[in-house]
């Protein structure tokens, strides 16, 4: 994959991921506390499920780094197919990990703002892992200090602004019966 293609793929992925917590009412993250309007479970069960979810997210982050950064450069058809299959495997893994909270509580609840912010942070980590893996596969990675994370986090929040406007600022007009 060329550098320009990787950058545009990453920007498109960040745009979708930054708006997903605001557009969707579905839970993308497992939290150890009880959400409103959900069935009650024991504290130990919620904590265990939270730890399992964090372990799955960490495994997915490691898998992204291993699969993308170790990929050979795309030079012919077979290497392009290999890279596409690696991306497909990463996508299937991300969908499986993010489907786990919905499987646990299939009922859509009105998510609190704190949950949306934590989901935004989770998606920032996931997109960042893909970006680091792209950087490792294309060139030598640069050292990243706190300034890098402040700037990329701010840009990520700007990309999520349309979803924020849709969820909190846009007032839907109710149609009056005629």
C-alpha positions in Angstrom: 0.0 0.0 0.0 1.3 3.4 -0.9 1.6 6.2 1.7 -1.2 8.4 0.2 -3.6 5.5 0.1 -2.9 4.6 3.7 -3.4 8.1 4.8 -6.8 8.4 3.0 -7.9 5.1 4.3 -7.0 6.1 7.8 -8.8 9.5 7.5 -12.0 7.8 6.2 -11.8 5.2 9.0 -11.3 7.9 11.6 -14.3 9.9 10.2 -16.6 6.9 10.5 -15.3 5.8 13.9 -15.4 9.3 15.4 -19.1 9.6 14.5 -20.2 6.1 15.3 -20.7 6.6 19.1 -23.0 9.6 18.5 -25.0 8.2 15.6 -25.7 4.8 17.0 -27.6 4.0 20.2 -26.0 0.5 20.2 -23.3 -0.1 22.9 -19.8 -0.5 21.6 -18.1 -0.9 24.9 -18.6 -3.0 28.0 -18.6 -1.0 31.3 -18.4 -2.4 34.8 -21.3 -0.4 36.1 -25.0 -0.9 35.6 -26.6 1.0 32.7 -30.1 2.4 33.1 -33.0 0.3 31.7 -30.9 -2.9 31.6 -31.3 -6.2 33.4 -29.5 -6.4 36.7 -26.4 -8.6 36.9 -24.0 -9.2 39.7 -21.1 -6.9 40.2 -18.6 -9.8 39.8 -20.2 -10.8 36.5 -20.0 -7.3 35.1 -16.4 -6.9 36.2 -15.5 -10.3 34.7 -17.1 -9.3 31.4 -15.4 -6.0 31.5 -12.0 -7.6 31.9 -12.7 -10.1 29.2 -13.7 -7.3 26.8 -10.5 -5.3 27.6 -8.4 -8.5 27.0 -10.1 -8.9 23.6 -9.5 -5.3 22.7 -5.8 -5.7 23.7 -5.6 -8.9 21.6 -7.1 -7.1 18.6 -4.7 -4.2 19.0 -1.8 -6.6 19.1 -3.2 -8.5 16.1 -3.4 -5.3 14.1 0.2 -4.5 14.8 1.4 -8.0 13.9 -0.6 -8.4 10.7 -0.1 -5.0 9.1 3.4 -4.1 10.2 4.8 -7.4 9.1 3.1 -7.4 5.8 5.4 -7.3 2.8 5.2 -4.2 0.5 2.4 -4.5 -2.1 4.3 -5.0 -5.3 2.4 -7.6 -7.3 -1.1 -9.2 -7.4 -0.3 -11.9 -4.8 1.0 -9.4 -2.2 -2.0 -7.1 -2.8 -4.4 -10.1 -2.2 -2.4 -11.0 0.9 -2.6 -7.5 2.3 -6.4 -7.3 1.5 -6.9 -10.6 3.3 -5.0 -9.2 6.3 -7.2 -6.1 6.3 -10.3 -8.3 6.0 -9.2 -10.4 9.0 -8.6 -7.2 11.1 -12.1 -5.9 10.1 -13.8 -9.1 11.0 -12.0 -9.1 14.4 -13.0 -5.5 15.0 -16.6 -6.3 14.2 -16.5 -9.3 16.5 -15.0 -7.4 19.4 -17.4 -4.4 19.0 -20.4 -6.8 18.6 -19.7 -8.3 22.0 -21.3 -5.5 24.1 -24.5 -5.7 21.9 -24.6 -9.4 22.3 -24.5 -9.0 26.0 -27.2 -6.4 26.1 -29.1 -6.6 22.8 -31.6 -3.9 23.9 -30.7 -0.5 22.7 -30.5 1.8 25.7 -30.2 5.6 25.8 -26.4 5.8 26.3 -25.1 8.3 28.8 -22.7 10.9 27.6 -19.9 9.3 29.6 -20.4 6.1 27.7 -20.2 7.9 24.4 -16.9 9.6 25.4 -15.4 6.3 26.4 -16.5 4.7 23.1 -14.9 7.7 21.4 -11.7 7.0 23.3 -11.9 3.2 22.4 -12.3 4.1 18.7 -9.4 6.5 18.9 -7.2 3.7 20.2 -8.4 1.4 17.5 -7.8 3.8 14.7 -4.5 4.8 16.2 -3.4 1.2 16.3 -4.2 0.9 12.6 -2.3 4.1 11.9 0.8 2.9 13.8 0.7 -0.4 12.0 0.5 1.4 8.6 3.4 3.6 9.6 5.5 0.6 10.7 4.8 -1.2 7.4 5.6 1.8 5.2 8.6 3.4 6.9 10.5 3.6 10.2 8.2 4.8 12.9 8.8 8.2 14.4 8.9 8.7 18.2 5.7 10.0 19.6 5.6 12.4 22.5 2.6 13.8 24.3 2.2 16.6 21.7 1.4 14.0 19.0 -1.4 12.5 21.0 -2.9 15.9 21.9 -2.9 17.0 18.3 -4.3 13.7 16.9 -6.9 13.6 19.7 -8.0 17.1 18.9 -8.3 16.3 15.2 -10.2 13.1 16.1 -12.7 15.2 18.1 -13.1 17.6 15.2 -13.9 14.6 12.9 -16.6 13.5 15.4 -18.2 16.9 15.5 -20.9 16.1 12.9 -22.1 13.2 15.0 -22.1 15.3 18.1 -24.2 17.9 16.3 -26.6 15.2 15.1 -27.0 13.7 18.6 -27.1 16.8 20.9 -27.6 20.0 18.9 -29.9 19.1 16.0 -33.5 19.4 17.1 -35.9 17.1 15.2 -39.1 18.7 14.2 -42.2 16.7 15.1 -44.8 16.3 12.4 -48.3 17.4 13.3 -51.1 15.1 12.2 -53.1 16.6 9.4 
